[in-house]
Amino acid sequence: MKQIQGGVTAAKGFEAAGVEAAIKYQNRKDMALIVSKAPCTVAGTFTSNVVKAAPVLWDKQIVEHSAFAQAVVVNSGIANACTGRQGLDCCEAEAKCAGELLDVPTDAVLVASTGVIGMQIPVDKITAGIKKLVTAKADTLEAGSDAAHAIMTTDTISKEIAIETEIGGKTVTLGGMCKGSGMIHPNMCTMLGFVTTDVNISKEMLQKCVSADVVDSFNMISVDGDTSTNDTLLVLANGMAGNEEITAEGEDYDNFCKALHEITTFLAKKMAGDGEGATALFETKVIHAASKEDARTLAKSVICSSLTKAAIFGHDANWGRILCALGYSGAKFDPENVDLYFESKSGKIHIFGNGVACDYSEEEATKILSDPEVTALVDMHMGDAEATAWGCDLSYDYVKINADYRS
Amino acid sequence: MKQIQGGVTAAKGFEAAGVEAAIKYQNRKDMALIVSKAPCTVAGTFTSNVVKAAPVLWDKQIVEHSAFAQAVVVNSGIANACTGRQGLDCCEAEAKCAGELLDVPTDAVLVASTGVIGMQIPVDKITAGIKKLVTAKADTLEAGSDAAHAIMTTDTISKEIAIETEIGGKTVTLGGMCKGSGMIHPNMCTMLGFVTTDVNISKEMLQKCVSADVVDSFNMISVDGDTSTNDTLLVLANGMAGNEEITAEGEDYDNFCKALHEITTFLAKKMAGDGEGATALFETKVIHAASKEDARTLAKSVICSSLTKAAIFGHDANWGRILCALGYSGAKFDPENVDLYFESKSGKIHIFGNGVACDYSEEEATKILSDPEVTALVDMHMGDAEATAWGCDLSYDYVKINADYRS
């Protein structure tokens, strides 16, 4: 398994595009297309929010009931959430328009939106955008990169990755892209994430792999604790790698799961590190927990703590807030048995043990916490389970970005 | 029932003091004392955090096992949390010193601390402070106010209230004080809250009343989602009002509960409105919910949403974030049936209904959201239950205060 250049166009048979459609803002790419030359097996996970955006409702239908999918149309700027009947009609119009131009059935066209909640999407702009997308589509790395740029909102960097692995004697490629970077606290999956692959896999096994994966990738990140109305992860597999179809667990399935996890973890970390206003990626790794569930709960509680996030922004080794966040997570443990370390490329330091502060150097701790990637390592001394969660610091810019996001 | 001047010294037989003891900072009052002339029935609720500060462990013993309590010693500056055996020894030394000077048993002296986690309290400073407190104690309103000032940390205003009511033909007085204002997301009770009363009530009925009360008062506020290691609410009743002892439910019990709720709600709202960096009190009232539990969950989800809090700071009617927060709360509902209003002293405006945005004036909405107390009113149209939660906006100053709190 190795990382290669590119994103959603890296796998065989996938084209993409990103264009300016002025959905809400001028002079920036705000519509993206992914299309496969062959019909795709599709799997997806969606927000657990009761308030689901119209595209989420549309895509759920397709993922659960359509025989295959072949294209995805995405817009940024307007989320098409809390938009009632008109919002659903917009999804259908999008899918119909793209389907006609691409010669695929309407119910094989997935749609996704991200941006302001509550506004209606201007359908004429969407259909004009789709025409531009279909004209612009290409299987080049640049086209994939254009798509990754077009789905950005408050993201400061585009997020894409591609991986090559061998499955059943064939070279299989996976490519992915995603966007953050506010209202990020995925529950079942992330804001918007798209993975394309040429692997040959059954729908059932693809969904199984995706559902198991998000629990330890996208569901382990948080920027602000707000689970969006639009969270969507879609994985399209067109089978063009030519491997024997994966229809059961086994070596091939495991290899594919590993490759997918590499993609999703990479994208999830990118999303956390590029959280709104973030200056640092803040990782919390919990080891020797009593259960996997406890490990996840503890790790996520720390990266979600506003006070801890603000301390990371200030490069302040205010470790009491981490103990506090572990304590209110809901997992049971004895604080006297916990060891806490801070770690970064500048070094590793033992902060807390035997129920009290260790005799550490504040200067050294501050140096470690000033790096752009900082890890809190928590040893529970209870069992064999471990989990890692990723978040970011809480900065002035998070407030700035969100105090007047709509204007 | 009427509000009167004063705080913890308003009820008969209670004295208080607040002095400078230089526990961590110079030139500010940082130790407080409450003492009753007669032994008190005591009730309390404490943090649900697994990591409990030493004073919490000390007080839980007394509330659960001592026949009575008579004094409370509080310090700010250092939380005495994550301090191991030495922290517990400090509590005992405090109680012993105060007990000797006040001539009450050691196990009738409650202690409470607030401030930085992980540092040890210098015992010599604490005992010197207790001597000053015992010399300074008085039953004046000023002494109560001194105590309320001494327990402040990042609070910008001291928080106290007193109420007079009639129970069983006697005038009964209740007085209270509390402090916030970060790491505030009480679970069982608040950061530090103290209520004194001269009511005559059994221990069992007092605890029953307090436990029921916090669910809709202190447990309905949040500043930053972080449930502290030190959360403590103590209620001391010395019986000096001379009413017939309340030993069962009935009119007297109900009257007392109402008066207590007036005190706790007042203090809880003050705490939320004075949250770290806050410029506004943000109230969310959920009506016609399917159950009381749902109503509480929905209301609290909204006031805890970082994105909503940032929008309130920006006076931005970004109501989609409120719908989003209702949606991920865990309560089940149909977004099409929800009505959302914004309300303040400047007016009331219908924002969302029938699944889509109402045709409201952004200018009017901004005017309402610019007031120092803002309410989001959510009508679920499902049942008869309602609940109110209180939080505050998320400002640059929250980040500033918490990025380097320890220095």
Interface residues (C-beta under 8 A of the other chain):
Chain A: T47 S48 N49 V50 V51 K52 A79 A81 C82 T83 G84 R85 Q86 V116 I117 G118 M119 G182 M183 H185 N187 D224 G225 D226 T227 S228 T229 C304 S305 S306 L307 A310 A311 F313 G314 D316 N318 W319 G320 R321 L323 C324 A325 L326 G327 Y328 S329 A331 K332 F333 P335 E336 F352 N354 G355 V356 A357 L394 S395 Y396 Y398 V399 K400 I401 N402 A403 D404 Y405 R406 S407
Chain B: T47 S48 N49 V50 V51 K52 A79 A81 C82 T83 G84 R85 Q86 V116 I117 G118 M119 G182 M183 H185 N187 D224 G225 D226 T227 S228 T229 C304 S305 S306 L307 A310 A311 F313 G314 D316 N318 W319 G320 R321 L323 C324 A325 L326 G327 Y328 S329 A331 K332 F333 P335 E336 F352 N354 G355 V356 A357 L394 S395 Y396 Y398 V399 K400 I401 N402 A403 D404 Y405 R406 S407
